[in-house]
Amino acid sequence: MFKLDRKLVTIGMTLALSSTLAMAAASAVAPGVYKSKPGAIDGGVTYPRENGNYTAYKYNEQSTKGVSFGRPATANEIKAWDIDALPDGTGLPEGEGSVELGDELYEAQCAVCHGEFGGGGKGYPQLAGGNQDKDENGIVKTLKNQRLEPGMDAPKRTVGTYWPVATTLFTYIRDSMPYAHPKSLSNDEVYAITAYILAQNDIEIDGEEMDDEYVLNKEKLVKVVLPNRNGFYPNIDGPNAQEDIRAFFADRAKNIGAGIRCMKDCKDPGMDGKTEAKVMKIGYEMKDVVPPYAYAKDLPPETEDGSVSKAEKMYDASCKLCHATDTMGAPAVGDANTWESVMKKGMDTVLVNAIKGTGGMPPKGGNMDLSDADIKEIVEFMINSNEKH
């Protein structure tokens, strides 16, 4: 978008890099160079630049005068990029979507990674689940799960139990999802998927349950109060956020805790059988997920005269996410020229790559439940689909 004077930038960066490397190589780490001062936002320290040093490293002090780094962005360019939505709803677009439509879109675009009903997929986060009940201190109980024994649940960090604000859910889906081709959803579709995920977490808006007919828009989205809204500290919201964070870390003993370091013969109290252990076991085991997770991976029986073949269904479930377009770098189904190049390797090589993985593609596309024969059927379907196009 912004034009750069590439020649000048390249010359300037080359001089800077060569000078920095030369100085760094010539100088040894000397005592006293790590001159720090307190005041970092996170409670740590900051290191000033002085006398050509930044901690133990030399940095280039050459003037960059005459090197052009572009021009200021125009108002329209800033407007095009400034699309985030704040917790109070500022920046949310117009649009609406129902839970029912969100269900359909989720199954088509999201379930392959995030599982049925948002229950989680292999390597992808769980979006729904976790009892929202709170303890006497207002903390969501299922965030305190401890996997102390086999079969017990870990903390359930889902949209309904962990996330602080719902507008983040909307903007994350809009800007980053679906994984293979982000920004491909309309605002109405994003509202619909957001509504579906909130409904799966049993979120109510103004005391109203979100059934299939519930329609979500920006006015309703800002009314969502997620259970863990006030479960984060220090407070990072508002104009005084930086000073609030500094004050939080300044009193470490109160807000974080200051214990005595043990460097020798360290034992957990209680191991001697006499003193009581300080670490208490928390027994919040979640068993009431509604609807229950579906773990079955079996496909329904296929008929020879079915309108959609078994191979196509397997492709839709496990491969379409990356192969529907070329945005992921995978050969797109329907792109005959690309597939012609792929097939020059020979069918045997293509099958081996599909089964064992190649480049950014994991073995069997990440679905290890597929047999080698299933992969062969899918590859043949993809090749034949190119011929149809």
N, C-alpha and C positions, 0 to 999 in steps of 0.2 A: 504494500500500500504506500509506504513512504520510500521515496527514491533516495539512494545514498550515493555519495561520491566514492565509488568502490575503490578507485585507485588511491586516493588520499588516505582512506580508512585503512586499506591494506598496508600502505607504507608506514602509517603511524603505528598500527598494531605490531608490525614486524619489528620496528625499532624498539617498541616498548618491551616486547617479549624477549628479544635478544639481549637487551640491556639488563632486564630483570634476571634472566638466567645467568648471565655473566657475573653479575654482582653476587647473586646467591651462591654461586659455585666458589667464588673467591673468598667469601667471608665465612668464618666459623661461628658457631653459636657461642656468644660471649655472655658472661654472667651479667645480670642486671638489665638485659634487653627486654625482658617481659614486664615492662612498667605498666601496671594496670590501675584502673580507678573504678570505684563502685558506681552503681547507678543504672546498670543494665535492667531492662524491663523484666527479665525472667529471674532476677535475683543474683545473677552472676556478675561478671565484671566486663568492662570494655577496655580495649587496647588502643591508645591514641597512635597516630602516625607522627613521627618526629625524627628529624635528622636522617631522613631517608630510610627509616626503619619502621616496620610493622611487626611487633614482637621480635622473633629471631630472623625475620626475612627483610631483605632489601626490596624497595619498590622503585619503579622508574619515576624520576622527578623531571624528565624532559617535558618541555612545553608542548601541548597539543594544539597550539594556535595554528590556524590554517587547515585543520582537519575538520571536515564537515560531517556531522552526524545526522543530517536530514533537516527537516523543518518542523515547526510546531504543527500539531494536528489541528485540523479545522473543526468547527463546531459540529458539523454533520458527521465527521469521522469519529469524534468522541461519542456522539449520540449513538452511532451504530454499534460501538463496543460497550457502551454503558447500559447493559441490559440486566444487571443483577437486581434482585428483589430483596428489599429489606424486611426484617421481621414485622414491621408495621404495615406491610403491603405495598410500600412505595416501590414502583417499578414493575409491579405485576401487570401483565397484559390483559386486555379484554378477552373473553372467551368463556366457555363452559363445557363440562363433560360429565356424563353420568357414570355411576358405579358399574352399571351393566355394560356400557361401551368399554369401560376400563378393563373389565373382565376379559372381553374378547381381544382387546389389544395386548393385554398382559400375556395371554396364552400364545399369541402370535409372535410377540416381540421379546418377551422377558423370561418366560417360564423355562426356556431351554437352558438358561444360566442360573436363575434364582429359584427354580423349583416351583412345584404346584403351590398355589395359595401363598407364595412368598416364603415357603418353608426352607429355602436354601438349596443350593446346588453344589456340585463338586468344585470346590475352590472359589465359589462366589458367595457373597454374604446373604445371610438370612434377612428378609425384610419384615416378616411378621412373626408373631409368637412371643410368648413371655407374659405371664400374669402381671397385670398392672397394679395389683394391690400394693399398698405401701405399709411400711412398718410405723412404729410410734414416732419415729423421727422424720417421717415424710419421704423416706427413701424407697424406691421401687424394689420390692423384695427380690424379684428374679434377677436384678443386677448384682445381687449379693450371693448368688449361687456359688458353691465351691465343689469342684469335682474331687471329692476326697476318696470316693470309692467307685469301683466300676459300676456303670449304669446311672450315676448321678449326673445332673446337668451342670454345664458351665454357665457363667453369667450370660443372660440373653440380651445382647446389645442390638436391638432392632429399632425400626422406626417408632414403634409404639412404646418402647421402654427406655430408650437411650437418647434419641435425637431431641434437641431442645425446641426447634421451631419448624413448622410445616412448610414455610416458604422456601426453606433450604431444599426440601424434597422436590418441590416444583422446579426450581432452577437447576438442580442437579440432573433431573430427568431430561429437561429441555436442552441443556447444554452438552450433556455427556452420553446420553443414551438414545437408542440402543448402542451397545458397545461397538458393533461393526460399522454402523453408519449413523453417528450422532448428528443431532440437529435436523433429523429427517421427519420429526413429528410436528404436527401443527399445534398451536396453543390449545385448541379444543381437545386434541388427543392427549396432551400432557395433563390437562385438568382431569380428564377421564382416568388416566392411569394413576394419578395422584389420589383421586377419589377412591379407586379400587384398593390401593395399598392402605390408605387410612381406614377403610371399611374392614379390611382383613385384620387390622389391629384393634377393632372394636372402638374406634374413636367416635365420640359424639360431638356434634356441633350445635351449640345452644341447647344442649340437652336432647337433641334429636338423633336417633340412630340412623346410620347411613345404609339404607337398604338399596336394592338394585335400582330403584327409580330415583334415588337421590342424585341431584345435579349440583356439581361443585363449580363455583366461580370465585373471582378474586375477593369479593365481599365476604363470602363464607370462609374462604381459606384463612383469612387473617383472624378469624374468630376461633380457630383451632387452638386449644391449649393442650399441648402434649404433656404426659405425666411427669416427665423429667425436666420440665422447663427451667426449674430453679435448682437443678441438681448439679450445676457446674460452678466451680470456683477456681480462681478469683473471678470477679465480674469483669467481663471484657467488653461490655456494651456501654454506649454513651460517650459523651465528649471527654469525660474524665477517666477513660479506661486505662490509659498508660499510667497515670498517677495511682489509680486504684491497685493496679498490678504491682507497681513498685512498693506500695505500702504493705501489700500482702506478703511479698517476699522479704521485706525488711524485718518483719517480726516472724522469723522462721520458727522460733521455739514454740510460739503459740499456734501458728497456722499449719506448720509442716511437722514439727516435732524435732526435738534435739535429744538424742540418746547418747549413751556412752559407747564408744567403739570398742569392740572386743577383738583383740589381736592374738589371744592365746587361750587354749583350753575353753573355748566357747561352747556352751551347752544350753540347749533350750530348757528353761525352767519346767520342771515336771518330769524330766527324764530320769531323775534320781528316785522317783516314786514318792517323794515327800512334798516338794513344793508344787503349787498349782501352775499349770502352763498359762502363759499370758495370751497365747494365740487361741482364741475361742473358735470352735467349729460352728459354722452356721448351716442349719439344716433346711434351707429353702429349696426343696426339690420340686420342680415344675412337672405337673402331670395333666394339666387341664387345658391343653391346646385345642382350640376349637376354630375351624374344623381340624381333625387330626391330620398329621402329615401323611402323605401317600408315598410309600417307599417302593411300591411295585413298579417294575420297569417293563413288564410284559406288554407287547403290543397286541391289539385284538386280532383274532383270526382274519386272514385275508382271503378273498375270493378271486378267482382268475378273471371274472368279468367285472370286477370292481372298477369304479371310475378313477380311483387313485390307487396306484400299486403299492405294495409293501415297501419297495425300494424308495419310492417318492416320499412315503411317510417317514421312513428312517432318515432320509435326506433333510426333510423339513424339521425333524426333531433335533438332529445332531450336526448338520453341516450347513444349513441354509444361512445361519447367522453370519458366516464369513464368506460363503460362496455366492450369495445372492447379488453382491456387487463386488467391485474391485477395490473398494476403499480399504480393505484389510490387507491388500497385496496378494490375496488368494485368487486363482483363476475363476472368474465369474461364469456361472452357468449361462449359456447363451452367447458367450463371446467366442465365436468359432475360431477366430484368428489366434487368440491366446491358447485355446485348447489344441489347436493344430501344432503349436510350438511345444506344448506339454507332451503330446503323444509321440513326438519325435524320439523321446527317450525310450519308447516301447512300453507296451501294456504291463509287462512284468515289473519294470522299474517303477511305473506309476503306482501299481498295487503295493509294492514294498514300501514306497514313500508314504502312502496313505495309511498303511498298517503300522509302520515304525515311526512315522513322523518325519518331517523335513522342514528346514528353515524355521519359521515361526509357528508351524502347525504341529501340535502335539500328536502323539500316537493315537490313531483312530479318531482324530478330531477332538480328543479329550473324553470320549465316551468309551471306556474300556469294557463296557457291557456288550459292545458289538463284537460279533465273531468275525473271523477273517472272511468267511463267506458273505456275511452281511456287508462288509466293506466292499467286496467285489461287486455285489449287487448295486450298491450306491454309486460306485465309480462308473459302472456301465450305464446307470440311469443318467448320470451327469453328462457322459459322453453322448448318449443318444439324444439328450435334450438339446445339445448344441446342433446336432444334425437337423432336429425339427425346426430350429430357428433359421 
